[in-house]
Amino acid sequence: MKKTFALVLALVLALCAGLALAEEAAVMTHEEYVAAELDSPVTIETYVQAHQSWWDGKVTVYAQSEDGAYFIYEMAATEEEAEKLVPGTKIRVKGFKSEWSGEVEITDATFEILEADPFIAEAEDVTEKLGKEELIDCQNEFVAFKGLTIEDYGNGAAFAYKNENDKTDDLYFKASLDGVTYDFCVEFYLCGQDTDVYKAVEGLKIGDVVDLEGFLYWYNGANPHITSVVVK
């Protein structure tokens, strides 16, 4: 009798442990991720769209699926693993949902690459959402802004360097729509000084009309990380 009871107890405990493990590892939809509390563990499956430069065992990834986008901050990866994170690669990510200055992101993350057909998101035109509350619903997505006018950054030029001496940091510019001016950024660790977009911003003139594409990062408000600038 005692042996039977012990066996039943062991089976129950194993089942509970298995259920707990399954619950912990359950893959969330984007809707479930959005609804999750801050600082809670999350597990998602998504597709790499781009990533910043690998450094010190970490890589920051811009990712998107058909149902939404994610910003994965300083995910653990070797340099060799980071090189495999080409656009379109499907990954399973485990980490914690966090927020910094309005940017919702996944931190303390680990990942594994999954076998799947690649997915590359097309830029969603969110021009009409500029300055509106619903723009935040597109946070971290690959987006487009069309027909904006380049404004004086406040220094008599169309842009400004964060580090003007040796150009090893971000590049900033302002563009307006219907009389309202918005801030944009070329994130150096995503698009450095040798990239087409960095050079395009350096060539901007006040009054230029431009179409922009990039990832809708958030820093105390919309602060898109721009990957393409086309002067019309």
N, C-alpha and C positions, 0 to 999 in steps of 0.2 A: 504494500500500500504506500509506504513511504517512498519507494523507488518510483512508483507511478506518479505520485504527487510531485516529486522532484523533476521528473521528466516533463510533466505538463507545465510546471513553473518555468523550466528552462525554455520550452517552446514558446510560451507566452512572452517571456522576456526577449527572446530572439525576434519574435514577430514585432514587438513594440520597437525594438532597436532598428529593425528593418524599415518599419513605417516612418520612424523619425528621420532615418537617413534619406529615405525617398522624399520625404517632405522637404528636407533641407536642400536637396539637390534638384527639386522640381524646377523645370525650365519655365520662366515667366513669359507671358506675352508682354508687349510694350505697355498695354493698358494696365496690366498687373504691376509692372515695374513703376509706372507713374503713380499708382495708388499706394505703393509700399512706403512705409515710414522711413524718414531719414535715419541713417546709421544702422539700418537693418540689413541682414545678408541678402544678396540677390544672386540669381543665376539666370543668365540670358543666352540666347543664341542669336548671332547677328553676323553681318558681313563687313569686313574691313573696307573702308573707302579711301583712307589715307592714314599716314601716321607721321608724327614728328621724329626728329633724329633720335636714334638710340643713344642712351647714355647711362653709365653706371648700373647696368643690369635692369634698366627700365625703359619702357617705350609708351608714349601717349598716343592713343588711337582714336580716330574719328570713324564711327561705325554706324551702319544703317541697315534696316531690314524693310520689308514691304510695309510694315505697320508702324515704324517709327525709328528714331535715331538715338545714339548714345555717345557720350564722351567718356572715354576710359583713360583715367589719369595715372600715368606712371605705372603701367602694368608690368609685372615681373616677367622678364624675358632675357635670354642670352642674346648676344649680338647675332648669332646664327639663327636663332628662333625669330628675331625681329625681321631678318631678311626674308623670311618666308611669308610675312604678313603683307602680301601684295594686294592691291585693290581687287575686290571680288571674293577674297578668301573667307570661307565661313568658319567662325570660331564659337566655342562655348566659353563663356566668361563667368567666373565666380568672384564676388567681391562684396563691397558694401556701398549702398546708396548714400551719397554725400552731397553737400552743397557748399559752394564757396562764392560769395558775392553775387548770388543769384544763379550761378551756373550749377545745374544738377549733373552729377558725374558719378562714375563708379571708381572707387579707390581700393587700395590694397588688393588688387585683382590678380588672378592667375587665369591661364587660358589653355585650351587645347584646340588644335585645328581639326575640323570635321570635313569629311568627304562630301562634296556637294557641288552642283553647278554654280559658277560664279554669279554674283549679283552686284551690279553697279547702278546706283541710284541716279536718276536724271534730276537735274536742278529744277526745283519747283519755283515758279515765279511768285514771289511774295511781295512784289512792289506795292500793291494796294494795301498790304497789311502794315507797312511802315508807320510807326507812331500809334498803332492800335494795340489794344490789350491782347488780341488773339494771336499776335505775332509770336508770343512765347510758346504757343502750342506747337510751333515748328522748331523749337530749340534743338540745336545740334544737327538739324537736317541740312542736306546739301541744297542750297537755295540760289535764286537769281533775283537781282534787282535791275530794272531796266529804265533807261532814260533819265538817269540822275545827272545833276550838274555839279562839277567840282568847284568847291569853295576855297577861299583863303583859309589856310589852317590857323591863321592868327599870327603868322610870322612873315607875311608877304609872299608866301609860296603855296603851292598846291599840296604839299605834304611836309612831314617832319620825321626826322630820324629819332629814335629813342637813344641811339648812340651814334652821334654824327661823326665822331673821330675815326672809327675804324669799321663802321657799318656792320656790327656783329650783334644787332638786336632788332626789335620790331620796327616797322615802318607804319606811320599813321597818316590818314587823310580824312577829309570831310566832304560829303556830297549831299546835295539837297534835292528835295522833291516838293513841289507846290509851296515853296517858300520856307520849308522846315528842313533844318540841317541835321544830318546824322553822322555818327562816327564809324570808321572802318579801320581795320588793322590787317597788315600783312605779317603774320606770325613767322618770325625768323626761322624757328626750328622746324616749321612746316615748309616754308618757301623762302629760302635764303637769297643772298644777294646775287647769285648767279641764275636765278630762275626768271622766266619770262614775266611773271606778274610783278616781281620786285622791280625789274627794269622798266616795266610799263608805268608803274607808279612814279618812279623817278623822272619819267618823261612827261608826266601830266602838267597841264597848264590850267590856271584858274579860268573857269568858264567852259572847259571841255565837257561834253555830254558823253556819258559812259554807260555801258552795260557791265554788271558785275556778277560774279559767281563766287560762292564760298560756303563755309560751314557756319551755321548760325550759333556761334558761341555767345555766351552771356557774361557780362561783367558790369554789375550795377546798371543793367539795361542791355539792350542788344549791342553787341560788339563783334560783328561777323569777322571771321578769319578768311580773308579774301584769297582766292586761288586763281582768278582770272579777271583781267580788266581789258575791255575793248572800247576804244574811243570811236564814237560814231561819226 
